[in-house]
Structure formats: structure tokens, C-alpha cells
């Protein structure tokens, strides 16, 4: 995601938010294969989690205020008013009284809707090259095409999904052979670990780009094993296909309105989506789902948007998925203009509820 620039004036971190998924105008949409359906990509928005990481604990009064870099450690390195004191350790550097860091806020969803409180998040603050938190994420692994004739082999290693050491998860698609496929990538999910019913679900992302590249941020019904797709339901928070660099898609898929028939809406940005971090989000209620990009509402879907004989299948638990696909019926395949590796950067994923 947008690289987080942490400035040591009591280390305060800023954040942003929103988008969507699903086939539009004949897109391949989704199909159940190996427990997963179509794809949705998330790219992130303008805010950067407030001063969430680097508030009172990391960059506030404790690590960057009076304790580390204030009067105790001479103010020369770890905090104070400007890298540890008035300049570099106060006036002389030794035992100078650096200014105490101000306390920052906890991570929070960035939406303007009142009453939401954070219930779950991953801020991806691990060291460079480390794996994702296995208490929060698991992986789909393999090269089955995933119901969309995709060309990648999904792995569960740090070769394709790892921390960048700057507050981001990086999902990397590479041009390399594995399992009979010519590309590798990663598809992360909270299935079997954590599911959610209603609330604001958002991620701040900077997406990959190029023909045949398909980043996605989306959700599937928790009951997919016993109630196969599309009956379990799918909510595509954000999808982008490389041949439409300025467009994101928001879609729902259910029984009788799946794949190319899924109710969808597009949002067009002034610049290519991949040129910056954006926040992609939904606000999900029992009978309504709203989609946002950078806190701009651009789509609302209710039961009136599906066929009259069809069932609204979004009033039960769903789990989160984010992935970077290569090729497939909807985006088409990479061509001579497509470069590798491609990266989907994820600053955070957060879920808030009332």
C-alpha cells in the first residue's frame, strides 16, 4: 500500500479508505473451484489508519517521547521534538530534554458513518520478508484455474506474500513455472479463522497493473463447503482488470444472479487506480450493501437489485479474501506489454461494527 512515511515528531501515523469486485459487461465473474469463487481486488485510499500505529505506544510518549529520546536517552536518536530533542538530542545531545510524543489514536475504520468501532484488523507491521500472521490468515494453494481459467499457481510462502518492513503486506505475482503454470502468486483468506456478519469492511491498497493482471478484495459465505457457490453468496468489494486501468468494479453474486449476471457497478478514477493507494470498503447491513472508494459512496445494492425470484444471501457470516490473479476469461491473458513481477500492496485490512 501507499508507503507509510513515519516522521519522528512523536511518531504519528496517518491513514485512508475504499472499492469493489465482480464481472461487468460480460466479465467472467466467479465460480466455485476448490472452495473459492470469482475475484475482487482491493486498492486503498487516501487515509492511513489515523495515527494508529505509532500512537501512545510506538511513537507516542513511550517510544519517541520522554522515555526513548527525551530526557532519558539524551534525545539524540529515538524521538523528542525532531529526531530526539530540539534538533539532534536537544541543544547538546546528552541528557537533553526531548519533547514528549503525543498520544495517537488506535486503528479505526476511516468511514464517515458514525457509530462504527474496530473489531478486527491486520496492520501488516512485521519485519521485512516475514510471513503473514497465521492466526489471522490462511491460503488457497494450487493452480486449478479457480473457476476462471486463471494462469497462476497460488503458493503459501513468503516468495509471494510477505511484509515489506514498512507497514505493508506485498502480494507478488511472478513469471515462473510451478505446478504446470507459468506464474505464481498468492491468495489469502480468513476462512476457518475469522468470519464476519455485517459492518464496515475496508482495506487500504495500492494495486498491481498491466494487461492480464487481476487484483481483488472480496468475501465469500462461510457456508461455502455445505452450500456451494453461488448459493453461499459472494461480495466483491473491489476488482480491477489491467485493461481497464482507471476502473474498479463492485459486484454481488448469488443463486440466479452470478458470474456475468451479478448486479454490479463501476467507479472510474481520474488517474490509473494503480498510481496511488486507495481505501476500498463496503458498509454491509442485513438488507443493504454500500460500496465506497476513498469514502466516496458509489454503489448501493438491496434485494430489489436481484431477480424477483432470487434469494438475497448476505444475511449470514462471510470471510475475507484478497488475491492477485494472472489471466482468466474476464481480464484476458498477459501480453508483451505486461511486466513482472507485479505487486499488490496492502497497508491494512479492518473490520468495524456498530
N, C-alpha and C positions, 0 to 999 in steps of 0.2 A: 503494500500500500504506500500511500504517499509517505515518503520517508519522514519520519518524525524527527524534527530538529529540536533537541533538548538544550535549552540555553540555561547556563548555570547562574541565573539570578534567583536562587532558591528553587532551582529546577521545577519549572511549571510546564506541564504538557498540554497542548491544545488538541481538540478533535472535531470530526464532522459526520454527515449521513445520506443514502438510499438507491433501488431498481427492480427488474423483472425478468421472466423467462417464458419460453413456450413458443410454439410454432406460429408463424404469422404468414399469411398469404401462401399456404401450401407447404409450410415448414414441416419437417419430419416429426416434430413434437417429441413424444416419449413413448416408450414401450417397455414393458416389464421384461427383464432379462437378468437372471442372477440376482433377483431381489431389488432391482432398481429400474426406474423409468427415465423418461426424457431428461433433458439437461437444462439447468438455468445458471447463469453466471452472475456474480456479483462484482461490481466495481464500486468504489467508495466515494464518499462525498467530501464536503468542504470542512466539516468539523473534525476534531481529532480527539474525541473522548474527553473533552474538557481538560482539566488538569489532573486527570485520573491517575496516571502513573507518574509519580513524581510529585505527589502532593505532600501531606504531612510526613509520610514515612520516607519516600525516596525523593529527596529534593526539597522537602519542606524543612521543618525545624530540626528533624533528626539527622538526615544525611545531606547536609548542604546548608544548614543554618548554624546555630551556635555550637552544636556538638562537633561536626566534622567540617572544619574550615572556618569556624568562628573563633571564639577565644581559646578553645581547647587545642586545636591543631594549627594555630598560628594564622589561620585564614588564608594560607597560600595556595591550597590546591582544591579542596573539596567543598566549595560553596562560599558563603558570605555574600557580599553585595555584588561583586563582579569577579567570579572565579576565586573567591576566598578573601574577602576583606574589601577595602576600598578599591584596590586595583589588583594586586597580587599579594594578598596577605596583609592588607591594611597598609599603613604607612611604611612599615619596615619589614613585614612578613613574619616576624617571630612574635607570637602571642598577641597579634593584633586582633582587635575585636571585630570579627566579620559580622555582617548583618544577618540576623536570623532569617531563615527561609520562611516564606508564608505558607500556611497550610493550604493544600489543594483539595479539590473535591474528589469524591470517589467516582469510579467509572459510572457512566449513566448513558441511557439511550438519548439520542440527540433530537428526537421529535419534539415538536412544539405542543403536542397534546398533553394536557395536564393530567396528573394522577398516575402516570406510569412509574414503576420502581424496578430497578435492576434485580433480576432473579438468577441470571446465569450469564457468564461471559468467558471469553478467552481473549487475552490482550496480546498474546504471542511475544512475550518479553524474554524468551530463552536466549541462551548464548548462541553465537554463530555456529551453524551446522548441526544444532541439536534437533531431535525429533519432536513432533507434537506431543502434547500431554495425553497419554494413553488412558487417563481417567475421564477424558472428555471426547476423544476421537478414536474411531477405528477406520478401516479402509475397505473399499471394494478392490479386489485384486483379480487381474486376468485380462484377456484380450478377446472376449466373446462378441464384441461389436455393440453390446449393451442395448440391443433392440433398435439401434440407429445406424448400423453399418459403420461404426467408428473404426478408426485405423490404429488407435493407441493400445498399448498394454499397460494397464494400471498396476503400479507397484505400491508397496507399503514401506519403502525405505527412504532414507534421507537423500538419496540420489534425486528424488523427485518431489519431496516435501520436507522442508527444513526451515528453521529460524534463520533470519539474516543477521541477528545480533543487534539490529536497530529498531526492534519492536514490531517486526513483520514476519508472518509466515509467507514463504515463497513456494508456490506450486509450479514446478518446471516441466515443460514438455520438451523432450529431446528427440532428435532424429538418430535413433539407434535401434538395433534389432533385439527383440526379446519375444519369446513365445510365438514366433511366426508373424510378428508385427514389426513394422519399420519405425515405430515411435514408442516412447514411454512417457507416462505422465502419472498423475495421482488423482484419486477421488476419495475425499474424506467425508465421514458421516458420523452422526451421533447415535445411530441405530443401536439399540440394545444397551445404551449407556444413559441417554437422556432424551426424553421427548417432551413436547410442549402442547398445551391446548390454549389457544388464544394469546393475545398480547402483541407487542411490537417486536419484530424480529429484524435485525439490521446488521449490515457489515460495511465496513469502510475498505474499499478495494481500489487497486489500480490494475486494470485488466490487461490481458495479452492482446495482440493484434496480428492481422495477416490473413490472407485467404485460407480457408480451411481450418481456422482456429476458432474454438467454441468454448469460451469460459461461461460458467454457470453457478448460480447460488439459488438453491431451491429446497423444497420439502416434500416428503412422502408420508402417507399414512402409516402409522406404526403397525397396523394390522396387515401389512402387505403380504406376509407369509401365509396367512389364512384367508386373506381377501385380496387376491392378486390384482395388480394394476390393470385397468384404471379404476376398479371399484374402490380401492383404498384411498384414492384421491391424490392429486399432485398440485402443489402450489409453486409456480416458478416465480421467484422474487426478481431475478434478473438473468437474462440471457443476452448474449451478443454473438453475432457471427461475423467473421472478419470481412466479408464482402459488403457489410453494412457498417462501416466504421463509426458512424455517428448515432446509431440507433440501438436502443435496448428494448427488450420485449418482456411483457408481464402476461402470464397465462395461467389458467386453471385447466386441469384435465380430470375428468370423471367418467362414470359409465354413461355412454351415449353421447359424449362430447369430449373425445380425446384426440390426440395427435393433431392433424390439421383442422379438426373441428373444435378444438379447445377455445373457449372465449378468451380473446387476447387484446392487448393494447400496446402500441409502440410509443416511445418517447424519443424525440430527436434532440440531441445536444448540438450546440453551435460548433463545437470542436470535436475531433475524434474522442470517443469515450476513453480510449487508452492513453490519452495525453495527460491525464491527471487522475488523482484519487477522487472517488465519489462515494457517497453513502447511499446504499440501496436498502430499502426497507419495505415491510408490509405492516399494517395495523389490522389485526385479524380478530374478528368477533364472531359470534355464533352464526349469524346470517349475512355477514358482510366482510369483505376483504378490500383494503385500500392499499395502493402502491405509491411509493414516493421515490424520487431521486433528489438527493441533497435537500430533503424536507419539502420538496415541491410535490404536491398531490397531482397525479396524472391519470389514475385509473381507479375505478371502484366497481366491484363485481358483487352481485347478490343472486339469489335464486331466480330472479326474473331474467338473468342473463343466460340461463341454460335452457335447453328444450323443456317444454311444459311437462313432458312425460318422464323427464330425467330426475335423478336424485342429487340433492346438494350433499356432498360427502365431506364436509370440512368442519364438522362439529365433534371432533374426536382428536386424540393425540397424533402429532406428526413429529418426525425427526428431521434434522437439518443435513443438507448435503452441499458440498462445494467441490467443483472439479474443473479440470481444463482438458477438454476433449480435442481430438485432432480428426478432422474429416467427418464424413457421415452424409446421409441423404439430404439433410437440410443445409448445412453450411457448405457442402461440397468439399473437395479434397485440396490439400495444399498444392500450390503450383510454383513456378520458377520465381515468383516474387516473394514467396513465403520464406522467412528466415528462421533459423533455430539456433539456440534454444529460445523458447517463448516462456514468459513468466506471468503468473497471476499473483500479485502481491496482496496480502490480506493484513490490514492493520489490526482489526478486531472483529469479533462476532459477538453480539449482545442480544439478550432477550429480556424485555421488560414487561411486567404485567401490572394491572391495576389492583 
